[in-house]
Amino acid sequence: MIKINEISEGFTNLEVKKYLQFGIKHSMIKSILDSSVIEEDGIKRIDYAILEMIKLYFIINNYTNLDFTEGEVLDSYDQLMEKKIVEFVLKVIPSSELDFFDKVISQEINQIQRLDNSIEGIVAKGLNQLIAKIPDSKEINKMIPKLGKQLSKISPENMNFLADAIGWNSVKEVK
């Protein structure tokens, strides 16, 4: 493993892999999307600048023998670009490998936007949040004795008002 400042002229000591196993690529894509998909007010959007930077980070980190931490990569992005390390690495990696990332990331983004940001997706999220707040049978059984005690404290006038509001006092004709 070498550091950025240890790369020789002509990149002779920089090793670049030509292929990565599917499991590694899948993990990379998941991490790229997790880092660049932002949810605001229930709507998911993509931070494309972060997506591109993180994608290049994972490509350089996984396809080369460069040794750096994530923080160093983000801080060293300009250095990687200035020294044309990214350009060199992207030329050495077969285009089929790079196309795989672009294609799958694009498809995943389309799927996120189609499913999560559709009316159905937004309504489903809202319903799931509402359902999560509904008490289960144990919680309801605990509430019943407390409800009875609370109702007994309501004055008769307020009880009639409450009954009218709920519709307990309305008589419906059955046909």
Phi and psi restraints in degrees (value plus and minus 20) as a CYANA .aco file:
   2 ILE   PHI    -148.4  -108.4
   2 ILE   PSI     136.2   176.2
   3 LYS   PHI    -110.4   -70.4
   3 LYS   PSI     143.3   183.3
   4 ILE   PHI     -77.3   -37.3
   4 ILE   PSI     -63.6   -23.6
   5 ASN   PHI     -92.6   -52.6
   5 ASN   PSI     -26.9    13.1
   6 GLU   PHI    -117.1   -77.1
   6 GLU   PSI     -20.1    19.9
   7 ILE   PHI     -91.5   -51.5
   7 ILE   PSI     108.4   148.4
   8 SER   PHI     -97.4   -57.4
   8 SER   PSI     140.5   180.5
   9 GLU   PHI     -83.6   -43.6
   9 GLU   PSI     117.2   157.2
  10 GLY   PHI      63.5   103.5
  10 GLY   PSI     -19.6    20.4
  11 PHE   PHI      39.1    79.1
  11 PHE   PSI      10.6    50.6
  12 THR   PHI     -86.6   -46.6
  12 THR   PSI     -45.7    -5.7
  13 ASN   PHI    -120.0   -80.0
  13 ASN   PSI     -10.8    29.2
  14 LEU   PHI    -116.1   -76.1
  14 LEU   PSI      95.8   135.8
  15 GLU   PHI    -112.4   -72.4
  15 GLU   PSI     113.5   153.5
  16 VAL   PHI    -147.2  -107.2
  16 VAL   PSI     102.9   142.9
  17 LYS   PHI     -95.1   -55.1
  17 LYS   PSI     130.0   170.0
  18 LYS   PHI    -115.5   -75.5
  18 LYS   PSI     -37.4     2.6
  19 TYR   PHI    -171.2  -131.2
  19 TYR   PSI     123.6   163.6
  20 LEU   PHI    -141.5  -101.5
  20 LEU   PSI     128.8   168.8
  21 GLN   PHI     -83.0   -43.0
  21 GLN   PSI     130.7   170.7
  22 PHE   PHI     -75.7   -35.7
  22 PHE   PSI     -63.1   -23.1
  23 GLY   PHI     -78.4   -38.4
  23 GLY   PSI     -58.9   -18.9
  24 ILE   PHI     -87.8   -47.8
  24 ILE   PSI     -65.0   -25.0
  25 LYS   PHI     -83.3   -43.3
  25 LYS   PSI     -61.3   -21.3
  26 HIS   PHI     -82.3   -42.3
  26 HIS   PSI     -63.8   -23.8
  27 SER   PHI     -83.1   -43.1
  27 SER   PSI     -60.0   -20.0
  28 MET   PHI     -81.8   -41.8
  28 MET   PSI     -66.2   -26.2
  29 ILE   PHI     -82.8   -42.8
  29 ILE   PSI     -62.8   -22.8
  30 LYS   PHI     -80.5   -40.5
  30 LYS   PSI     -64.6   -24.6
  31 SER   PHI     -85.9   -45.9
  31 SER   PSI     -59.2   -19.2
  32 ILE   PHI     -81.2   -41.2
  32 ILE   PSI     -66.9   -26.9
  33 LEU   PHI     -88.4   -48.4
  33 LEU   PSI     -61.6   -21.6
  34 ASP   PHI     -79.4   -39.4
  34 ASP   PSI     -53.2   -13.2
  35 SER   PHI    -101.5   -61.5
  35 SER   PSI     -42.3    -2.3
  36 SER   PHI    -134.3   -94.3
  36 SER   PSI     -27.8    12.2
  37 VAL   PHI    -111.9   -71.9
  37 VAL   PSI     104.0   144.0
  38 ILE   PHI    -138.9   -98.9
  38 ILE   PSI     112.6   152.6
  39 GLU   PHI    -125.5   -85.5
  39 GLU   PSI     104.1   144.1
  40 GLU   PHI    -149.5  -109.5
  40 GLU   PSI     101.2   141.2
  41 ASP   PHI      34.0    74.0
  41 ASP   PSI      19.4    59.4
  42 GLY   PHI      61.5   101.5
  42 GLY   PSI     -22.4    17.6
  43 ILE   PHI    -128.9   -88.9
  43 ILE   PSI     112.1   152.1
  44 LYS   PHI    -113.7   -73.7
  44 LYS   PSI     115.9   155.9
  45 ARG   PHI    -152.8  -112.8
  45 ARG   PSI     143.4   183.4
  46 ILE   PHI    -129.0   -89.0
  46 ILE   PSI     110.1   150.1
  47 ASP   PHI    -111.5   -71.5
  47 ASP   PSI      76.1   116.1
  48 TYR   PHI     -87.6   -47.6
  48 TYR   PSI     -49.5    -9.5
  49 ALA   PHI     -86.1   -46.1
  49 ALA   PSI     -65.4   -25.4
  50 ILE   PHI     -84.7   -44.7
  50 ILE   PSI     -62.0   -22.0
  51 LEU   PHI     -76.0   -36.0
  51 LEU   PSI     -68.2   -28.2
  52 GLU   PHI     -85.7   -45.7
  52 GLU   PSI     -62.2   -22.2
  53 MET   PHI     -86.1   -46.1
  53 MET   PSI     -65.4   -25.4
  54 ILE   PHI     -86.1   -46.1
  54 ILE   PSI     -59.1   -19.1
  55 LYS   PHI     -80.4   -40.4
  55 LYS   PSI     -66.2   -26.2
  56 LEU   PHI     -84.2   -44.2
  56 LEU   PSI     -58.7   -18.7
  57 TYR   PHI     -77.8   -37.8
  57 TYR   PSI     -71.0   -31.0
  58 PHE   PHI     -86.0   -46.0
  58 PHE   PSI     -56.7   -16.7
  59 ILE   PHI     -84.5   -44.5
  59 ILE   PSI     -69.6   -29.6
  60 ILE   PHI     -86.0   -46.0
  60 ILE   PSI     -60.8   -20.8
  61 ASN   PHI     -85.9   -45.9
  61 ASN   PSI     -57.9   -17.9
  62 ASN   PHI    -113.7   -73.7
  62 ASN   PSI     -44.2    -4.2
  63 TYR   PHI    -117.9   -77.9
  63 TYR   PSI     -30.3     9.7
  64 THR   PHI    -143.4  -103.4
  64 THR   PSI     155.5   195.5
  65 ASN   PHI    -117.3   -77.3
  65 ASN   PSI       1.0    41.0
  66 LEU   PHI     -91.9   -51.9
  66 LEU   PSI     119.3   159.3
  67 ASP   PHI    -134.0   -94.0
  67 ASP   PSI      89.2   129.2
  68 PHE   PHI    -179.7  -139.7
  68 PHE   PSI     141.0   181.0
  69 THR   PHI    -113.8   -73.8
  69 THR   PSI     147.1   187.1
  70 GLU   PHI     -77.2   -37.2
  70 GLU   PSI     -63.6   -23.6
  71 GLY   PHI     -80.0   -40.0
  71 GLY   PSI     -60.4   -20.4
  72 GLU   PHI     -86.6   -46.6
  72 GLU   PSI     -55.1   -15.1
  73 VAL   PHI     -85.4   -45.4
  73 VAL   PSI     -67.4   -27.4
  74 LEU   PHI     -82.7   -42.7
  74 LEU   PSI     -58.7   -18.7
  75 ASP   PHI     -91.2   -51.2
  75 ASP   PSI     -47.7    -7.7
  76 SER   PHI    -118.7   -78.7
  76 SER   PSI     -12.8    27.2
  77 TYR   PHI     -73.4   -33.4
  77 TYR   PSI     -68.3   -28.3
  78 ASP   PHI     -81.3   -41.3
  78 ASP   PSI     -58.3   -18.3
  79 GLN   PHI     -85.7   -45.7
  79 GLN   PSI     -62.3   -22.3
  80 LEU   PHI     -81.6   -41.6
  80 LEU   PSI     -60.2   -20.2
  81 MET   PHI     -93.0   -53.0
  81 MET   PSI     -64.0   -24.0
  82 GLU   PHI     -81.6   -41.6
  82 GLU   PSI     -60.7   -20.7
  83 LYS   PHI    -102.0   -62.0
  83 LYS   PSI     -18.1    21.9
  84 LYS   PHI      41.4    81.4
  84 LYS   PSI       7.1    47.1
  85 ILE   PHI     -87.7   -47.7
  85 ILE   PSI     -64.7   -24.7
  86 VAL   PHI     -80.7   -40.7
  86 VAL   PSI     -66.2   -26.2
  87 GLU   PHI     -79.3   -39.3
  87 GLU   PSI     -64.3   -24.3
  88 PHE   PHI     -82.5   -42.5
  88 PHE   PSI     -68.7   -28.7
  89 VAL   PHI     -81.4   -41.4
  89 VAL   PSI     -64.4   -24.4
  90 LEU   PHI     -85.9   -45.9
  90 LEU   PSI     -46.0    -6.0
  91 LYS   PHI     -96.6   -56.6
  91 LYS   PSI     -51.2   -11.2
  92 VAL   PHI    -100.2   -60.2
  92 VAL   PSI     -57.4   -17.4
  93 ILE   PHI     -89.2   -49.2
  93 ILE   PSI     112.6   152.6
  94 PRO   PHI     -77.4   -37.4
  94 PRO   PSI     122.2   162.2
  95 SER   PHI     -81.3   -41.3
  95 SER   PSI     -47.9    -7.9
  96 SER   PHI     -83.6   -43.6
  96 SER   PSI     -54.2   -14.2
  97 GLU   PHI     -88.0   -48.0
  97 GLU   PSI     -66.9   -26.9
  98 LEU   PHI     -88.5   -48.5
  98 LEU   PSI     -58.4   -18.4
  99 ASP   PHI     -82.2   -42.2
  99 ASP   PSI     -54.8   -14.8
 100 PHE   PHI     -78.6   -38.6
 100 PHE   PSI     -66.9   -26.9
 101 PHE   PHI     -81.3   -41.3
 101 PHE   PSI     -69.6   -29.6
 102 ASP   PHI     -81.1   -41.1
 102 ASP   PSI     -63.2   -23.2
 103 LYS   PHI     -86.3   -46.3
 103 LYS   PSI     -69.7   -29.7
 104 VAL   PHI     -87.6   -47.6
 104 VAL   PSI     -62.1   -22.1
 105 ILE   PHI     -81.2   -41.2
 105 ILE   PSI     -63.9   -23.9
 106 SER   PHI     -81.8   -41.8
 106 SER   PSI     -63.8   -23.8
 107 GLN   PHI     -84.8   -44.8
 107 GLN   PSI     -60.7   -20.7
 108 GLU   PHI     -84.7   -44.7
 108 GLU   PSI     -61.0   -21.0
 109 ILE   PHI     -83.6   -43.6
 109 ILE   PSI     -64.6   -24.6
 110 ASN   PHI     -79.0   -39.0
 110 ASN   PSI     -61.9   -21.9
 111 GLN   PHI     -85.2   -45.2
 111 GLN   PSI     -63.2   -23.2
 112 ILE   PHI     -79.4   -39.4
 112 ILE   PSI     -67.7   -27.7
 113 GLN   PHI     -87.2   -47.2
 113 GLN   PSI     -58.3   -18.3
 114 ARG   PHI     -91.1   -51.1
 114 ARG   PSI     -63.1   -23.1
 115 LEU   PHI    -108.1   -68.1
 115 LEU   PSI     -71.6   -31.6
 116 ASP   PHI     -96.5   -56.5
 116 ASP   PSI     -50.8   -10.8
 117 ASN   PHI    -119.8   -79.8
 117 ASN   PSI     -15.8    24.2
 118 SER   PHI     -96.4   -56.4
 118 SER   PSI     144.2   184.2
 119 ILE   PHI     -76.9   -36.9
 119 ILE   PSI     -63.3   -23.3
 120 GLU   PHI     -81.7   -41.7
 120 GLU   PSI     -62.4   -22.4
 121 GLY   PHI     -85.0   -45.0
 121 GLY   PSI     -62.1   -22.1
 122 ILE   PHI     -87.9   -47.9
 122 ILE   PSI     -63.6   -23.6
 123 VAL   PHI     -83.0   -43.0
 123 VAL   PSI     -62.4   -22.4
 124 ALA   PHI     -80.8   -40.8
 124 ALA   PSI     -62.4   -22.4
 125 LYS   PHI     -82.5   -42.5
 125 LYS   PSI     -63.7   -23.7
 126 GLY   PHI     -83.4   -43.4
 126 GLY   PSI     -63.0   -23.0
 127 LEU   PHI     -84.2   -44.2
 127 LEU   PSI     -60.8   -20.8
 128 ASN   PHI     -82.8   -42.8
 128 ASN   PSI     -59.4   -19.4
 129 GLN   PHI     -86.4   -46.4
 129 GLN   PSI     -60.1   -20.1
 130 LEU   PHI     -86.2   -46.2
 130 LEU   PSI     -64.8   -24.8
 131 ILE   PHI     -81.2   -41.2
 131 ILE   PSI     -57.5   -17.5
 132 ALA   PHI     -83.1   -43.1
 132 ALA   PSI     -44.1    -4.1
 133 LYS   PHI    -108.9   -68.9
 133 LYS   PSI     -32.6     7.4
 134 ILE   PHI     -92.9   -52.9
 134 ILE   PSI     111.7   151.7
 135 PRO   PHI     -89.4   -49.4
 135 PRO   PSI     127.9   167.9
 136 ASP   PHI    -104.6   -64.6
 136 ASP   PSI     159.8   199.8
 137 SER   PHI     -82.0   -42.0
 137 SER   PSI     -56.1   -16.1
 138 LYS   PHI     -84.0   -44.0
 138 LYS   PSI     -64.0   -24.0
 139 GLU   PHI     -85.8   -45.8
 139 GLU   PSI     -58.3   -18.3
 140 ILE   PHI     -84.7   -44.7
 140 ILE   PSI     -63.8   -23.8
 141 ASN   PHI     -81.3   -41.3
 141 ASN   PSI     -53.6   -13.6
 142 LYS   PHI     -91.8   -51.8
 142 LYS   PSI     -51.7   -11.7
 143 MET   PHI     -97.5   -57.5
 143 MET   PSI     -49.7    -9.7
 144 ILE   PHI     -77.4   -37.4
 144 ILE   PSI     -70.4   -30.4
 145 PRO   PHI     -81.5   -41.5
 145 PRO   PSI     -57.8   -17.8
 146 LYS   PHI     -87.3   -47.3
 146 LYS   PSI     -57.4   -17.4
 147 LEU   PHI     -84.3   -44.3
 147 LEU   PSI     -63.5   -23.5
 148 GLY   PHI     -79.2   -39.2
 148 GLY   PSI     -63.9   -23.9
 149 LYS   PHI     -83.0   -43.0
 149 LYS   PSI     -62.3   -22.3
 150 GLN   PHI     -88.2   -48.2
 150 GLN   PSI     -59.9   -19.9
 151 LEU   PHI     -85.9   -45.9
 151 LEU   PSI     -54.3   -14.3
 152 SER   PHI     -87.7   -47.7
 152 SER   PSI     -38.5     1.5
 153 LYS   PHI    -105.4   -65.4
 153 LYS   PSI     -31.3     8.7
 154 ILE   PHI    -100.3   -60.3
 154 ILE   PSI     115.7   155.7
 155 SER   PHI     -85.9   -45.9
 155 SER   PSI     134.6   174.6
 156 PRO   PHI     -77.1   -37.1
 156 PRO   PSI     -58.6   -18.6
 157 GLU   PHI     -83.4   -43.4
 157 GLU   PSI     -65.5   -25.5
 158 ASN   PHI     -89.3   -49.3
 158 ASN   PSI     -51.0   -11.0
 159 MET   PHI     -85.7   -45.7
 159 MET   PSI     -61.0   -21.0
 160 ASN   PHI     -84.3   -44.3
 160 ASN   PSI     -61.4   -21.4
 161 PHE   PHI     -81.6   -41.6
 161 PHE   PSI     -65.3   -25.3
 162 LEU   PHI     -83.5   -43.5
 162 LEU   PSI     -62.5   -22.5
 163 ALA   PHI     -84.0   -44.0
 163 ALA   PSI     -60.1   -20.1
 164 ASP   PHI     -85.2   -45.2
 164 ASP   PSI     -61.5   -21.5
 165 ALA   PHI     -84.3   -44.3
 165 ALA   PSI     -58.3   -18.3
 166 ILE   PHI    -100.2   -60.2
 166 ILE   PSI     -44.5    -4.5
 167 GLY   PHI      79.4   119.4
 167 GLY   PSI      -5.0    35.0
 168 TRP   PHI     -91.0   -51.0
 168 TRP   PSI     -47.9    -7.9
 169 ASN   PHI    -111.1   -71.1
 169 ASN   PSI     -22.9    17.1
 170 SER   PHI    -106.6   -66.6
 170 SER   PSI     116.5   156.5
 171 VAL   PHI    -122.1   -82.1
 171 VAL   PSI     107.7   147.7
 172 LYS   PHI    -127.3   -87.3
 172 LYS   PSI     116.0   156.0
 173 GLU   PHI    -102.1   -62.1
 173 GLU   PSI     109.6   149.6
 174 VAL   PHI    -115.9   -75.9
 174 VAL   PSI     109.3   149.3
